[in-house]
Amino acid sequence: MMADDRPKLLIVEDDPGLQAQLKWAYEDFEVFIAGDRASALALLRAEEPPVVTLDLGLPPDPDGTSEGFAVLDEIMALKPDTKVVVASGHGARESALHAIAHGAYDFYQKPVDIDALGLIVRRALHLHRLERENRVLAEKAPADNRVLGRLVTGAPEMVKVARTIERVANTNVSVMLLGASGTGKELLARGLHEASTRAKGAFIAINCAAIPENLLESELFGHEKGAFTGAVKTTEGKIELANGGTLFLDEVGDIPLQLQVKLLRFLQERTIERIGGRKSIEVDTRIVCATHQNLEAMIADGRFREDLYYRLAEIVVRIPSLAERPGDAALLAKVFLTRFAREMNPQVKGFAPDALAAIDAWGWPGNVRELENRVKRAVIMADAKLVTAMDLDLEGGEGEGETPLNLKSAREATDRKIIRHALARSEGNISSTARLLGISRPTLYDLLKQYDMQA
C-alpha cells in the first residue's frame, strides 16, 4: 500500500452527521475522526496531526465546554505546536476567546460554514509548516557554534533564543530576558546591543540587586552637586550615560516601588531629572532588563507595578537552563578550559574521558556560571595534562524526563540528545562521533539526514 502524502487533520466532533460532512469537505487531507477525549488523544499520539478542529461540547458534557477545554489543555501539553481550531456556538464568543488564551490557534462559529472553516484550517496548516521549517533552520547552528557574535551553543533551544534577539535588535522595543541565575542574560543583552543600530553607543549594565536602595536612584538617574550630603559634584546616572546606546538592568525585580514610578515616567516620556535637579533632560536610551524572579507573582502581591512590567516586557525572551541545552555543557567547558589554561595553567590540554562523561551527566543547577567556575578551579588545581572528573569535583546523575508523546518521538528525542552529546564531545568530527556512538559513519550520516541535524 502506498503511503498517504496528504496532510493529516483530526476532527474532534461527536455529531455523526457533522463528522461525515466535515470529512467529505477535506478530500485533500487525510482525515481522522474522534468523538470523545480518549479517542482524540489516542489519535493525536498515533498520528501527530498538525491541525485539529475541536468542538468544545463533547460528552460527557455535550451542552457545556468543560470536556472540550480538557481536551484542548491535553493537546497543548502533549504537542504544543499543534494548531487547534475550536468550534463556538452563537453567543459563545467568550468561550472562544478563552480557548485562544489556552493555546488554540483560531475558532469558528456553528452552524458551520464549510468554506470559511476550510480557509482557517488551510491557513493553520501553512503556519504549522512555516514554524516547522524555522525549527529545522534553527537546529542547523553555525559550524563554529557561535551565534550573536560571541554566544557559544550547538543547541536548537539556544539558537532559537539568539534568532529572536537578532530579529528584535534593530527595533526600539524594550526586551525582558527571563532565566535562572547563571544562564547568560548579560551576554545575551550585550549581543542584542551589538546586533542593533546602537552598537556604536555605550552598553552599560547595572545589577539592581547589588546596589543598596538608597543609592540605586542616584546610580540610575544621577544627581546635581549639593543634592545630598557627599554630592560634591554633578554626576550623570547610568540612564544618561547610556544615551544613544543600551542600558541593561539586571534583576529588575529588586527595584523598589518608589523608584519604579520614576523609571516608568522615563519610559513614557524619555526624559529624566537628576536628584536635586529641576531640568528635564531628553535621553535616547534603550532598556533591556532581566530577572530570575516571577514578576507576575510580584505584581499580584503589589511588589511590582503592572504598568511598568508591560513597558519593560514588550518582548519577553525565556532563556533555557544549561540542562535544557543538550551538548552545550561539553562545548562550553572546552571553550572555558582553553581560555583558563592559556591564562593560568598552560600544561592543561583538555578533558579526560571521565570528566566529559561527568559534564554530560551533571544537572548544572548553577547553569553556565557554575560550569565556568568548576572548569576554572579544575584548570588551576589539575596536576596532569587532562582535567579529570575528580578535578571538577563532579558526581554523575541523571534526572527523569517527561512522558513522551509516543514511542517514535521518544526514540527520536533520545537519538537526538545522544548524537548531540557525541558531536559536542568530538567537536563535530564525524569519525570520532561514530566511534563514540558505536556505529558506522554511513549509519551516522543516515541518522543526521533523518533528523535533519548538522555536524
C-alpha positions as a Markdown table, in Angstrom:
| # | Residue | x | y | z |
|---|---|---|---|---|
| 1 | Met | 0.0 | 0.0 | 0.0 |
| 2 | Met | 1.3 | 3.4 | -1.0 |
| 3 | Ala | 1.9 | 6.0 | 1.8 |
| 4 | Asp | -0.7 | 8.7 | 2.0 |
| 5 | Asp | 1.2 | 12.0 | 1.5 |
| 6 | Arg | -1.8 | 14.2 | 2.3 |
| 7 | Pro | -1.5 | 16.4 | 5.4 |
| 8 | Lys | -3.3 | 15.0 | 8.4 |
| 9 | Leu | -6.4 | 16.6 | 10.0 |
| 10 | Leu | -8.0 | 15.4 | 13.2 |
| 11 | Ile | -11.7 | 16.3 | 13.6 |
| 12 | Val | -13.0 | 16.1 | 17.2 |
| 13 | Glu | -16.7 | 16.1 | 16.9 |
| 14 | Asp | -19.5 | 13.9 | 18.5 |
| 15 | Asp | -22.3 | 14.6 | 15.9 |
| 16 | Pro | -22.2 | 11.8 | 13.3 |
| 17 | Gly | -23.9 | 14.0 | 10.7 |
| 18 | Leu | -21.3 | 16.8 | 11.1 |
| 19 | Gln | -18.5 | 14.2 | 11.2 |
| 20 | Ala | -19.5 | 13.0 | 7.7 |
| 21 | Gln | -20.0 | 16.5 | 6.4 |
| 22 | Leu | -16.6 | 17.7 | 7.6 |
| 23 | Lys | -14.8 | 14.5 | 6.4 |
| 24 | Trp | -16.3 | 15.0 | 2.9 |
| 25 | Ala | -15.2 | 18.6 | 2.8 |
| 26 | Tyr | -11.5 | 17.7 | 3.3 |
| 27 | Glu | -10.7 | 15.3 | 0.4 |
| 28 | Asp | -7.2 | 16.9 | 0.2 |
| 29 | Phe | -6.5 | 15.9 | 3.8 |
| 30 | Glu | -6.0 | 12.5 | 5.5 |
| 31 | Val | -8.9 | 12.9 | 8.0 |
| 32 | Phe | -9.2 | 11.2 | 11.3 |
| 33 | Ile | -12.4 | 11.4 | 13.4 |
| 34 | Ala | -12.8 | 11.3 | 17.2 |
| 35 | Gly | -16.0 | 11.7 | 19.2 |
| 36 | Asp | -14.6 | 11.9 | 22.7 |
| 37 | Arg | -11.5 | 12.8 | 24.7 |
| 38 | Ala | -9.9 | 9.3 | 24.9 |
| 39 | Ser | -10.1 | 8.7 | 21.1 |
| 40 | Ala | -8.9 | 12.2 | 20.3 |
| 41 | Leu | -5.8 | 11.9 | 22.4 |
| 42 | Ala | -5.1 | 8.4 | 21.1 |
| 43 | Leu | -5.2 | 9.7 | 17.6 |
| 44 | Leu | -3.1 | 12.7 | 18.5 |
| 45 | Arg | -0.4 | 10.3 | 19.9 |
| 46 | Ala | -0.6 | 7.9 | 17.0 |
| 47 | Glu | -0.9 | 10.2 | 14.0 |
| 48 | Glu | 0.6 | 13.6 | 15.3 |
| 49 | Pro | -1.8 | 15.7 | 13.1 |
| 50 | Pro | -0.6 | 19.3 | 12.5 |
| 51 | Val | -4.2 | 20.7 | 12.7 |
| 52 | Val | -7.1 | 19.7 | 14.9 |
| 53 | Thr | -10.7 | 21.0 | 14.7 |
| 54 | Leu | -12.3 | 20.7 | 18.2 |
| 55 | Asp | -15.9 | 21.0 | 19.2 |
| 56 | Leu | -15.9 | 22.2 | 22.8 |
| 57 | Gly | -19.2 | 20.5 | 23.6 |
| 58 | Leu | -18.1 | 16.8 | 24.0 |
| 59 | Pro | -19.5 | 14.0 | 26.0 |
| 60 | Pro | -20.0 | 13.7 | 29.0 |
| 61 | Asp | -20.6 | 17.5 | 28.9 |
| 62 | Pro | -22.2 | 18.0 | 25.4 |
| 63 | Asp | -24.0 | 21.1 | 26.5 |
| 64 | Gly | -21.0 | 22.7 | 28.2 |
| 65 | Thr | -17.4 | 23.3 | 27.4 |
| 66 | Ser | -15.5 | 21.6 | 30.3 |
| 67 | Glu | -14.7 | 18.4 | 28.4 |
| 68 | Gly | -13.6 | 20.4 | 25.3 |
| 69 | Phe | -11.3 | 22.6 | 27.3 |
| 70 | Ala | -9.8 | 19.5 | 29.0 |
| 71 | Val | -9.0 | 18.1 | 25.5 |
| 72 | Leu | -7.5 | 21.4 | 24.4 |
| 73 | Asp | -5.3 | 21.6 | 27.5 |
| 74 | Glu | -4.1 | 18.0 | 27.0 |
| 75 | Ile | -3.3 | 18.6 | 23.3 |
| 76 | Met | -1.3 | 21.7 | 24.2 |
| 77 | Ala | 0.6 | 19.8 | 26.9 |
| 78 | Leu | 1.4 | 16.8 | 24.6 |
| 79 | Lys | 2.1 | 18.6 | 21.4 |
| 80 | Pro | 2.1 | 22.4 | 21.8 |
| 81 | Asp | 2.9 | 23.1 | 18.1 |
| 82 | Thr | -0.5 | 21.6 | 17.1 |
| 83 | Lys | -2.9 | 24.2 | 15.5 |
| 84 | Val | -6.2 | 23.7 | 17.2 |
| 85 | Val | -9.3 | 25.4 | 15.7 |
| 86 | Val | -12.2 | 25.3 | 18.2 |
| 87 | Ala | -16.0 | 25.4 | 17.5 |
| 88 | Ser | -18.0 | 28.2 | 19.1 |
| 89 | Gly | -21.8 | 28.3 | 19.2 |
| 90 | His | -23.7 | 31.5 | 18.7 |
| 91 | Gly | -23.2 | 33.9 | 21.7 |
| 92 | Ala | -20.2 | 31.8 | 22.9 |
| 93 | Arg | -17.5 | 34.3 | 21.8 |
| 94 | Glu | -16.3 | 34.4 | 25.4 |
| 95 | Ser | -15.6 | 30.6 | 25.3 |
| 96 | Ala | -13.7 | 31.0 | 22.0 |
| 97 | Leu | -11.5 | 33.8 | 23.4 |
| 98 | His | -10.9 | 31.7 | 26.5 |
| 99 | Ala | -9.8 | 28.8 | 24.2 |
| 100 | Ile | -7.4 | 31.2 | 22.4 |
| 101 | Ala | -5.9 | 32.1 | 25.7 |
| 102 | His | -5.4 | 28.4 | 26.4 |
| 103 | Gly | -3.4 | 27.9 | 23.2 |
| 104 | Ala | -6.0 | 27.4 | 20.4 |
| 105 | Tyr | -5.0 | 28.8 | 17.0 |
| 106 | Asp | -8.4 | 30.1 | 16.0 |
| 107 | Phe | -12.2 | 29.5 | 16.3 |
| 108 | Tyr | -15.2 | 29.1 | 14.0 |
| 109 | Gln | -18.9 | 29.5 | 14.7 |
| 110 | Lys | -21.7 | 27.0 | 14.4 |
| 111 | Pro | -23.6 | 26.3 | 12.3 |
| 112 | Val | -20.5 | 25.5 | 10.2 |
| 113 | Asp | -19.6 | 27.5 | 7.1 |
| 114 | Ile | -17.6 | 24.8 | 5.4 |
| 115 | Asp | -15.8 | 27.2 | 3.1 |
| 116 | Ala | -14.8 | 29.6 | 5.9 |
| 117 | Leu | -13.6 | 26.8 | 8.1 |
| 118 | Gly | -11.6 | 25.4 | 5.2 |
| 119 | Leu | -9.7 | 28.7 | 4.9 |
| 120 | Ile | -8.9 | 28.7 | 8.6 |
| 121 | Val | -7.7 | 25.1 | 8.5 |
| 122 | Arg | -5.5 | 25.6 | 5.5 |
| 123 | Arg | -4.1 | 28.8 | 6.9 |
| 124 | Ala | -3.3 | 26.8 | 10.2 |
| 125 | Leu | -1.6 | 24.1 | 8.1 |
| 126 | His | 0.5 | 26.7 | 6.3 |
| 127 | Leu | 1.6 | 28.3 | 9.6 |
| 128 | His | 2.5 | 24.9 | 11.1 |
| 129 | Arg | 4.7 | 24.2 | 8.0 |
| 130 | Leu | 6.4 | 27.5 | 8.3 |
| 131 | Glu | 7.1 | 27.0 | 12.0 |
| 132 | Arg | 8.5 | 23.5 | 11.3 |
| 133 | Glu | 10.8 | 24.9 | 8.7 |
| 134 | Asn | 12.0 | 27.6 | 11.1 |
| 135 | Arg | 12.7 | 24.9 | 13.7 |
| 136 | Val | 14.7 | 22.9 | 11.2 |
| 137 | Leu | 16.8 | 26.0 | 10.3 |
| 138 | Ala | 17.3 | 26.8 | 14.0 |
| 139 | Glu | 18.7 | 23.3 | 14.5 |
| 140 | Lys | 21.4 | 24.0 | 11.9 |
| 141 | Ala | 23.6 | 26.0 | 14.1 |
| 142 | Pro | 26.6 | 27.7 | 12.6 |
| 143 | Ala | 29.6 | 25.4 | 12.2 |
| 144 | Asp | 31.7 | 27.3 | 14.7 |
| 145 | Asn | 28.9 | 27.0 | 17.3 |
| 146 | Arg | 28.8 | 30.8 | 17.8 |
| 147 | Val | 25.7 | 32.9 | 17.4 |
| 148 | Leu | 25.1 | 36.6 | 18.2 |
| 149 | Gly | 28.8 | 37.1 | 17.8 |
| 150 | Arg | 30.1 | 35.5 | 21.0 |
| 151 | Leu | 27.4 | 33.1 | 22.3 |
| 152 | Val | 28.7 | 29.5 | 22.1 |
| 153 | Thr | 25.9 | 26.9 | 21.5 |
| 154 | Gly | 25.0 | 24.0 | 19.4 |
| 155 | Ala | 21.6 | 23.6 | 21.0 |
| 156 | Pro | 18.5 | 24.5 | 18.9 |
| 157 | Glu | 16.8 | 25.8 | 22.1 |
| 158 | Met | 19.5 | 28.5 | 22.5 |
| 159 | Val | 19.8 | 29.1 | 18.7 |
| 160 | Lys | 16.1 | 30.0 | 18.7 |
| 161 | Val | 16.7 | 32.5 | 21.5 |
| 162 | Ala | 19.5 | 34.1 | 19.6 |
| 163 | Arg | 17.4 | 34.3 | 16.4 |
| 164 | Thr | 14.7 | 36.0 | 18.4 |
| 165 | Ile | 17.1 | 38.6 | 19.8 |
| 166 | Glu | 18.6 | 39.2 | 16.3 |
| 167 | Arg | 15.1 | 39.9 | 14.9 |
| 168 | Val | 14.2 | 42.5 | 17.6 |
| 169 | Ala | 17.7 | 44.0 | 17.8 |
| 170 | Asn | 17.0 | 46.8 | 15.3 |
| 171 | Thr | 13.7 | 47.8 | 16.8 |
| 172 | Asn | 13.4 | 50.1 | 19.8 |
| 173 | Val | 11.2 | 47.8 | 21.8 |
| 174 | Ser | 12.0 | 47.1 | 25.4 |
| 175 | Val | 13.2 | 43.5 | 25.9 |
| 176 | Met | 12.9 | 41.4 | 29.1 |
| 177 | Leu | 15.1 | 38.3 | 29.5 |
| 178 | Leu | 13.8 | 35.7 | 31.8 |
| 179 | Gly | 16.0 | 33.0 | 33.1 |
| 180 | Ala | 17.6 | 31.4 | 36.1 |
| 181 | Ser | 20.8 | 32.8 | 37.6 |
| 182 | Gly | 23.9 | 32.0 | 35.5 |
| 183 | Thr | 22.1 | 31.4 | 32.2 |
| 184 | Gly | 23.9 | 34.2 | 30.4 |
| 185 | Lys | 21.4 | 37.0 | 30.5 |
| 186 | Glu | 24.0 | 39.8 | 30.4 |
| 187 | Leu | 25.8 | 38.1 | 27.5 |
| 188 | Leu | 22.6 | 38.0 | 25.5 |
| 189 | Ala | 21.8 | 41.6 | 26.4 |
| 190 | Arg | 25.2 | 42.6 | 25.1 |
| 191 | Gly | 24.7 | 40.5 | 21.9 |
| 192 | Leu | 21.4 | 42.4 | 21.4 |
| 193 | His | 23.2 | 45.7 | 21.7 |
| 194 | Glu | 25.9 | 44.7 | 19.3 |
| 195 | Ala | 23.4 | 43.4 | 16.7 |
| 196 | Ser | 21.5 | 46.7 | 16.8 |
| 197 | Thr | 22.0 | 50.1 | 15.2 |
| 198 | Arg | 23.0 | 51.3 | 18.7 |
| 199 | Ala | 26.2 | 49.2 | 18.6 |
| 200 | Lys | 28.4 | 52.3 | 18.4 |
| 201 | Gly | 26.8 | 53.7 | 21.5 |
| 202 | Ala | 27.6 | 52.6 | 25.1 |
| 203 | Phe | 26.4 | 49.3 | 26.6 |
| 204 | Ile | 26.0 | 49.8 | 30.3 |
| 205 | Ala | 25.0 | 47.1 | 32.8 |
| 206 | Ile | 23.7 | 47.6 | 36.3 |
| 207 | Asn | 22.7 | 44.9 | 38.8 |
| 208 | Cys | 19.8 | 46.3 | 40.7 |
| 209 | Ala | 20.1 | 43.7 | 43.4 |
| 210 | Ala | 23.7 | 44.6 | 44.2 |
| 211 | Ile | 23.1 | 48.3 | 45.0 |
| 212 | Pro | 21.5 | 49.5 | 48.2 |
| 213 | Glu | 18.1 | 51.0 | 47.8 |
| 214 | Asn | 19.1 | 54.4 | 48.9 |
| 215 | Leu | 21.9 | 54.6 | 46.3 |
| 216 | Leu | 20.0 | 53.0 | 43.4 |
| 217 | Glu | 18.1 | 56.1 | 42.4 |
| 218 | Ser | 21.4 | 58.1 | 42.1 |
| 219 | Glu | 23.0 | 55.3 | 40.2 |
| 220 | Leu | 20.2 | 55.3 | 37.6 |
| 221 | Phe | 19.3 | 59.0 | 37.4 |
| 222 | Gly | 22.4 | 60.8 | 38.6 |
| 223 | His | 22.4 | 63.8 | 40.9 |
| 224 | Glu | 23.2 | 67.5 | 41.0 |
| 225 | Lys | 26.0 | 69.0 | 43.1 |
| 226 | Gly | 24.8 | 69.5 | 46.6 |
| 227 | Ala | 21.7 | 67.4 | 46.2 |
| 228 | Phe | 22.6 | 65.5 | 49.4 |
| 229 | Thr | 25.5 | 65.1 | 51.8 |
| 230 | Gly | 28.5 | 63.9 | 49.9 |
| 231 | Ala | 27.3 | 65.1 | 46.5 |
| 232 | Val | 30.4 | 67.2 | 45.8 |
| 233 | Lys | 29.9 | 67.3 | 42.1 |
| 234 | Thr | 27.2 | 66.8 | 39.4 |
| 235 | Thr | 27.1 | 63.2 | 38.4 |
| 236 | Glu | 25.3 | 61.6 | 35.4 |
| 237 | Gly | 23.3 | 58.5 | 36.1 |
| 238 | Lys | 23.5 | 55.2 | 34.1 |
| 239 | Ile | 20.4 | 56.1 | 32.0 |
| 240 | Glu | 22.1 | 59.3 | 30.9 |
| 241 | Leu | 25.5 | 57.6 | 30.3 |
| 242 | Ala | 23.8 | 55.1 | 28.0 |
| 243 | Asn | 22.3 | 57.8 | 25.8 |
| 244 | Gly | 22.4 | 56.6 | 22.2 |
| 245 | Gly | 23.1 | 53.1 | 23.5 |
| 246 | Thr | 21.7 | 50.4 | 25.7 |
| 247 | Leu | 21.2 | 50.1 | 29.4 |
| 248 | Phe | 20.9 | 46.6 | 30.8 |
| 249 | Leu | 19.0 | 46.4 | 34.1 |
| 250 | Asp | 19.8 | 43.0 | 35.7 |
| 251 | Glu | 17.5 | 41.8 | 38.5 |
| 252 | Val | 14.9 | 44.5 | 37.7 |
| 253 | Gly | 12.5 | 42.9 | 40.2 |
| 254 | Asp | 14.7 | 44.3 | 43.0 |
| 255 | Ile | 13.9 | 48.0 | 42.1 |
| 256 | Pro | 11.9 | 49.5 | 45.0 |
| 257 | Leu | 8.3 | 50.6 | 44.2 |
| 258 | Gln | 9.0 | 54.3 | 44.7 |
| 259 | Leu | 11.8 | 54.1 | 42.1 |
| 260 | Gln | 9.6 | 52.0 | 39.8 |
| 261 | Val | 7.4 | 55.1 | 39.4 |
| 262 | Lys | 10.3 | 57.2 | 38.3 |
| 263 | Leu | 11.6 | 54.6 | 35.8 |
| 264 | Leu | 8.1 | 54.3 | 34.4 |
| 265 | Arg | 8.0 | 58.0 | 33.8 |
| 266 | Phe | 11.3 | 57.9 | 31.9 |
| 267 | Leu | 10.0 | 55.0 | 29.7 |
| 268 | Gln | 6.8 | 57.0 | 28.9 |
| 269 | Glu | 8.4 | 60.5 | 28.4 |
| 270 | Arg | 12.0 | 59.6 | 27.5 |
| 271 | Thr | 13.2 | 62.4 | 29.8 |
| 272 | Ile | 14.9 | 62.3 | 33.2 |
| 273 | Glu | 15.5 | 64.6 | 36.1 |
| 274 | Arg | 18.7 | 64.2 | 38.2 |
| 275 | Ile | 18.3 | 64.1 | 42.0 |
| 276 | Gly | 18.2 | 67.7 | 43.2 |
| 277 | Gly | 17.7 | 68.9 | 39.6 |
| 278 | Arg | 14.7 | 70.8 | 38.1 |
| 279 | Lys | 15.6 | 70.5 | 34.4 |
| 280 | Ser | 14.2 | 67.7 | 32.2 |
| 281 | Ile | 16.9 | 66.0 | 30.2 |
| 282 | Glu | 16.0 | 64.2 | 27.0 |
| 283 | Val | 17.6 | 60.8 | 26.8 |
| 284 | Asp | 17.6 | 58.2 | 24.0 |
| 285 | Thr | 18.4 | 55.1 | 25.9 |
| 286 | Arg | 17.1 | 51.6 | 25.1 |
| 287 | Ile | 16.3 | 49.5 | 28.1 |
| 288 | Val | 16.9 | 45.7 | 28.2 |
| 289 | Cys | 16.2 | 44.1 | 31.5 |
| 290 | Ala | 16.4 | 40.7 | 33.1 |
| 291 | Thr | 15.3 | 38.8 | 36.2 |
| 292 | His | 15.0 | 35.3 | 37.6 |
| 293 | Gln | 12.0 | 36.3 | 39.7 |
| 294 | Asn | 8.4 | 35.7 | 39.0 |
| 295 | Leu | 7.3 | 39.2 | 38.2 |
| 296 | Glu | 3.6 | 38.2 | 37.7 |
| 297 | Ala | 3.5 | 36.9 | 41.3 |
| 298 | Met | 5.2 | 40.1 | 42.5 |
| 299 | Ile | 2.5 | 42.2 | 40.6 |
| 300 | Ala | -0.2 | 40.1 | 42.3 |
| 301 | Asp | 1.5 | 40.8 | 45.7 |
| 302 | Gly | 1.7 | 44.6 | 44.9 |
| 303 | Arg | 5.6 | 44.5 | 44.9 |
| 304 | Phe | 6.0 | 45.3 | 41.2 |
| 305 | Arg | 3.9 | 47.8 | 39.1 |
| 306 | Glu | 1.9 | 46.1 | 36.4 |
| 307 | Asp | 2.2 | 49.2 | 34.1 |
| 308 | Leu | 6.0 | 49.2 | 34.4 |
| 309 | Tyr | 6.0 | 45.5 | 33.6 |
| 310 | Tyr | 4.2 | 46.0 | 30.3 |
| 311 | Arg | 6.6 | 48.9 | 29.4 |
| 312 | Leu | 9.7 | 46.7 | 30.2 |
| 313 | Ala | 8.3 | 43.5 | 28.7 |
| 314 | Glu | 7.3 | 44.5 | 25.2 |
| 315 | Ile | 9.2 | 41.4 | 24.1 |
| 316 | Val | 9.8 | 38.6 | 26.6 |
| 317 | Val | 12.6 | 36.1 | 25.8 |
| 318 | Arg | 12.8 | 33.0 | 28.0 |
| 319 | Ile | 16.3 | 31.6 | 28.3 |
| 320 | Pro | 16.7 | 27.8 | 28.8 |
| 321 | Ser | 18.8 | 26.4 | 31.6 |
| 322 | Leu | 22.1 | 24.7 | 30.7 |
| 323 | Ala | 20.4 | 21.3 | 31.5 |
| 324 | Glu | 17.9 | 22.1 | 28.7 |
| 325 | Arg | 20.7 | 22.6 | 26.1 |
| 326 | Pro | 22.0 | 19.1 | 25.4 |
| 327 | Gly | 25.6 | 19.0 | 24.3 |
| 328 | Asp | 26.3 | 22.7 | 25.3 |
| 329 | Ala | 27.9 | 21.9 | 28.6 |
| 330 | Ala | 30.7 | 20.0 | 26.9 |
| 331 | Leu | 31.1 | 22.7 | 24.2 |
| 332 | Leu | 31.3 | 25.5 | 26.7 |
| 333 | Ala | 33.6 | 23.5 | 29.0 |
| 334 | Lys | 36.1 | 23.2 | 26.2 |
| 335 | Val | 35.9 | 27.0 | 25.5 |
| 336 | Phe | 36.5 | 27.8 | 29.2 |
| 337 | Leu | 39.3 | 25.3 | 29.5 |
| 338 | Thr | 41.2 | 26.8 | 26.5 |
| 339 | Arg | 40.8 | 30.3 | 28.0 |
| 340 | Phe | 41.8 | 29.4 | 31.6 |
| 341 | Ala | 44.6 | 27.1 | 30.6 |
| 342 | Arg | 46.2 | 29.9 | 28.5 |
| 343 | Glu | 45.9 | 32.3 | 31.4 |
| 344 | Met | 46.6 | 30.1 | 34.4 |
| 345 | Asn | 48.0 | 26.6 | 33.6 |
| 346 | Pro | 49.3 | 26.1 | 30.1 |
| 347 | Gln | 50.2 | 22.5 | 30.7 |
| 348 | Val | 46.4 | 21.6 | 30.7 |
| 349 | Lys | 45.4 | 20.5 | 27.2 |
| 350 | Gly | 41.9 | 19.0 | 27.5 |
| 351 | Phe | 39.5 | 16.8 | 29.5 |
| 352 | Ala | 39.9 | 13.1 | 30.4 |
| 353 | Pro | 37.0 | 10.8 | 29.3 |
| 354 | Asp | 35.6 | 10.6 | 32.8 |
| 355 | Ala | 35.5 | 14.4 | 33.0 |
| 356 | Leu | 33.5 | 14.7 | 29.8 |
| 357 | Ala | 31.1 | 11.9 | 31.0 |
| 358 | Ala | 30.6 | 13.7 | 34.3 |
| 359 | Ile | 30.0 | 17.1 | 32.5 |
| 360 | Asp | 27.3 | 15.4 | 30.3 |
| 361 | Ala | 25.6 | 13.7 | 33.3 |
| 362 | Trp | 25.6 | 16.7 | 35.7 |
| 363 | Gly | 22.4 | 18.7 | 36.1 |
| 364 | Trp | 24.1 | 22.1 | 36.3 |
| 365 | Pro | 21.8 | 23.8 | 38.8 |
| 366 | Gly | 24.1 | 26.9 | 38.7 |
| 367 | Asn | 24.0 | 26.9 | 34.9 |
| 368 | Val | 26.8 | 28.3 | 32.8 |
| 369 | Arg | 28.3 | 30.3 | 35.7 |
| 370 | Glu | 28.7 | 27.1 | 37.7 |
| 371 | Leu | 30.3 | 25.3 | 34.7 |
| 372 | Glu | 32.7 | 28.2 | 34.3 |
| 373 | Asn | 33.7 | 28.3 | 37.9 |
| 374 | Arg | 34.2 | 24.5 | 38.1 |
| 375 | Val | 36.4 | 24.5 | 35.0 |
| 376 | Lys | 38.4 | 27.4 | 36.2 |
| 377 | Arg | 39.1 | 25.7 | 39.6 |
| 378 | Ala | 39.9 | 22.4 | 37.8 |
| 379 | Val | 42.4 | 24.0 | 35.5 |
| 380 | Ile | 44.1 | 25.7 | 38.4 |
| 381 | Met | 44.2 | 22.5 | 40.5 |
| 382 | Ala | 45.0 | 20.0 | 37.7 |
| 383 | Asp | 48.3 | 18.1 | 38.1 |
| 384 | Ala | 48.2 | 16.4 | 34.7 |
| 385 | Lys | 47.6 | 17.4 | 31.1 |
| 386 | Leu | 44.0 | 16.3 | 31.2 |
| 387 | Val | 41.4 | 17.5 | 33.7 |
| 388 | Thr | 39.6 | 14.7 | 35.4 |
| 389 | Ala | 36.1 | 14.3 | 37.0 |
| 390 | Met | 37.9 | 14.5 | 40.4 |
| 391 | Asp | 39.4 | 17.8 | 39.4 |
| 392 | Leu | 35.9 | 19.1 | 38.6 |
| 393 | Asp | 34.5 | 17.7 | 41.8 |
| 394 | Leu | 31.6 | 16.2 | 40.0 |
| 395 | Glu | 29.5 | 13.1 | 40.5 |
| 396 | Gly | 27.2 | 11.9 | 37.7 |
| 397 | Gly | 23.5 | 12.0 | 38.0 |
| 398 | Glu | 20.5 | 11.6 | 35.6 |
| 399 | Gly | 17.1 | 13.2 | 36.0 |
| 400 | Glu | 13.8 | 11.8 | 34.9 |
| 401 | Gly | 12.2 | 13.4 | 31.8 |
| 402 | Glu | 8.6 | 14.0 | 30.9 |
| 403 | Thr | 6.4 | 11.3 | 29.4 |
| 404 | Pro | 6.9 | 11.4 | 25.6 |
| 405 | Leu | 4.1 | 11.9 | 23.1 |
| 406 | Asn | 4.6 | 8.3 | 21.7 |
| 407 | Leu | 7.4 | 5.7 | 21.2 |
| 408 | Lys | 8.6 | 7.2 | 17.9 |
| 409 | Ser | 9.0 | 10.6 | 19.4 |
| 410 | Ala | 10.7 | 9.2 | 22.5 |
| 411 | Arg | 13.2 | 7.3 | 20.3 |
| 412 | Glu | 13.9 | 10.4 | 18.2 |
| 413 | Ala | 14.4 | 12.6 | 21.2 |
| 414 | Thr | 16.8 | 10.1 | 22.8 |
| 415 | Asp | 18.7 | 9.7 | 19.5 |
| 416 | Arg | 19.0 | 13.5 | 19.0 |
| 417 | Lys | 20.2 | 14.0 | 22.6 |
| 418 | Ile | 22.9 | 11.3 | 22.4 |
| 419 | Ile | 24.0 | 12.4 | 18.9 |
| 420 | Arg | 24.3 | 16.0 | 20.0 |
| 421 | His | 26.3 | 15.0 | 23.1 |
| 422 | Ala | 28.6 | 12.9 | 21.0 |
| 423 | Leu | 29.1 | 15.6 | 18.4 |
| 424 | Ala | 29.9 | 18.1 | 21.1 |
| 425 | Arg | 32.4 | 15.7 | 22.7 |
| 426 | Ser | 34.2 | 15.0 | 19.4 |
| 427 | Glu | 34.0 | 18.7 | 18.3 |
| 428 | Gly | 31.9 | 17.8 | 15.2 |
| 429 | Asn | 34.3 | 15.1 | 13.9 |
| 430 | Ile | 32.1 | 12.5 | 12.1 |
| 431 | Ser | 34.6 | 9.6 | 12.5 |
| 432 | Ser | 35.1 | 10.3 | 16.2 |
| 433 | Thr | 31.4 | 10.7 | 16.8 |
| 434 | Ala | 30.6 | 7.4 | 15.1 |
| 435 | Arg | 33.2 | 5.7 | 17.2 |
| 436 | Leu | 31.7 | 7.2 | 20.4 |
| 437 | Leu | 28.2 | 6.0 | 19.4 |
| 438 | Gly | 29.4 | 2.6 | 18.3 |
| 439 | Ile | 28.0 | 2.9 | 14.8 |
| 440 | Ser | 29.5 | 3.2 | 11.3 |
| 441 | Arg | 30.0 | 6.5 | 9.5 |
| 442 | Pro | 27.2 | 5.8 | 6.9 |
| 443 | Thr | 24.8 | 5.0 | 9.7 |
| 444 | Leu | 25.6 | 8.3 | 11.5 |
| 445 | Tyr | 25.2 | 10.2 | 8.2 |
| 446 | Asp | 21.8 | 8.5 | 7.7 |
| 447 | Leu | 20.7 | 9.5 | 11.2 |
| 448 | Leu | 21.9 | 13.1 | 10.7 |
| 449 | Lys | 19.9 | 13.2 | 7.5 |
| 450 | Gln | 16.9 | 11.5 | 9.0 |
| 451 | Tyr | 16.7 | 14.1 | 11.9 |
| 452 | Asp | 17.9 | 17.0 | 9.7 |
| 453 | Met | 20.8 | 17.6 | 12.0 |
| 454 | Gln | 24.1 | 19.2 | 11.1 |
| 455 | Ala | 27.6 | 18.0 | 12.2 |
